[in-house]
Amino acid sequence: MIKEIIINSSSNQTRVAITEDGDLADFFVDYPENRRMVGDIYLGRVARVLPGIRAAFIDIGMKHDAFLHFSDIGDRTKQFQDMLGEEDSDVEVSDDEDSTKPIRPNGNGVAPYPEPSITKLRKGEEILVQITKEPVNNKGVRVTSSVSLPGRFCVLLPFDNKIGISKKISDYKERRRLRNIARGILPPNYGLIIRTVAKDQAEDAVKEDLNNLVKTWKTIEATAKSEEPPSIVHQDLSTTDSVIRDLLTPDISKVFVDSKKLYKQIKGYVQLVQPNLLEKIELYKSSSSIFDEFKIETQINTLMGRKVPLPSGGYLIIEHTEAMVVIDVNSGRYAKSKEQELNSLKTDLEASREIARQLRLRDIGGIIVIDFIDLEEDKNRKKIYDELKKEFRRDRSKVSVLPMSDFGLVQITRQRIRQNIMQAMKEACPVCGGSGFITKESHLVYDIEDWLKRFRRFSREFSLIIKCHPSDATRLQDKKFTRIQLKYLVRLRIEEDTSIPMGKFRFFSKKNGTDLTEKFK
């Protein structure tokens, strides 16, 4: 498989595409008003503590307070508080986890799993937090008090003593080698997680990465002690830089960049962390757009649509709701075989592969419900489930898939870290408010008649002005509207007003200009 990273940079945004054999596999957009926030560290102040929902809200200087669930308050919180000088902090963390964690019983009185350790926070105290999820719609960011610093080969855990190795490194000897390296280079009072990309790396490379992270933490520590909350004490890498840090692995064939400035920046970083990958970075020199050259622009256009075609002629419909994302699988005109079960199975298998790809591309998180074409045989339903599980192994986000129900529905939860691509790149239509629908002409006329009935019952005025959106004004200039005036013995004059949404009206008295809309509503 040929994997490539293509970076398109302009004056106001940077777009990063990752392709597999020419097909778009991952897509990221980085621009000023949507700056990547995951990984940023803030010195905040506890605004509210709500034991009822087992959470606290932290003021970090944003529009909405950050959400800190009690399960995200780690055992290292006490040390972080002491670092800030909060010696009399009310944060209580048990040394003996097993003996103090209360058990949460289920309906049968059995305790299948323990609760997180009980932690108490005091309103107004300072706390160091790190963003784990970006704001979505009207929700603020989600944060954790277990601060960590990711590098190229490892992740530094201040005030921790554990050493972890990425589960994706399966070779026992390599895991043991990396663990021994970590033990030999780790300073006291720090923990370390060895990342997948550290596989087969020399000790010096891992040590240099660790030293840079320790220096960064010392800077954060000094800043946190000198600043007053709320304030940011560390800003993580941009989307582009984090993609290079996390995804530039030996299996990447090439990295194409169309910006000379960004090209030099990336080369400088790779020169420091992994010089053997320098030859993979190439400056794209051409008058044509880099995304057009690699046929990515057409794939992005498909990415933005609600309808996604499948190879055999079927298609997906992807709908975003307030609570979840719903995907409908349709067979279209596909009928290669007379056997309906085989037709449905083939379409559903294609849909499984495309759905896994689309969720990665669009960065869709939360609850996803998929309505597959009905399958009668249990073995075929299991094939769909197995296909989804196989495809999601390539997803870097945490994904949980449930088997297909009797109604042909599959429920998925996917880790949500930031806004999905649609939310990041699109705004709600000012005309329809994001619904995709406008009111029918017949219903517009009905709404006007309904208002006029109440108006005629209590008023003796015979001349009114109707203000409405220009498109509604155009649709109402017909004979039907003339009949309304004759029916209710009122002269109506339509005036266009772009400030009024489509499907809405304001009624004014022609005599004195008074707004009568609410009076007779």
Secondary structure, 3 states (H helix, E strand, C coil): CCEEEEEEECCCCEEEEEEECCEEEEEEEECHHHCCCCCCEEEEEEEEEEHHHCEEEEECCCCCCEEEEHHHCCCCHHHHHHHCCCCCCCCCCCCCHHHHCCEECCCCCCCCEECCCCCCCCCCCEEEEEEEECCECCECCEEECCCCEECCCEEEEECCCCEEECCCCCCHHHHHHHHHHHHHHCCCCEEEEECHHHCCCCHHHHHHHHHHHHHHHHHHHHHHHHCCCCEEEECCCCHHHHHHHHHCCCCEEEEEECCHHHHHHHHHHHHHHCHHHHHHEEECCCCCCHHHHCCCHHHHHHHHCCEEECCCCCEEEEEECCCCEEEEEECCCCCCCCCHHHHHHHHHHHHHHHHHHHHHHHCCCEEEEEECCCCCCHHHHHHHHHHHHHHHCCCCCCEEECCCCCCCEEEEEECCCCCCHHHHHCCCCCCCCCCCCCCCHHHHHHHHHHHHHHHHHHCCCCEEEEEECHHHHHHCCCHHHHHHHHHHCCEEEEEECCCCCCCCEEEEECCCCCECCCCCC
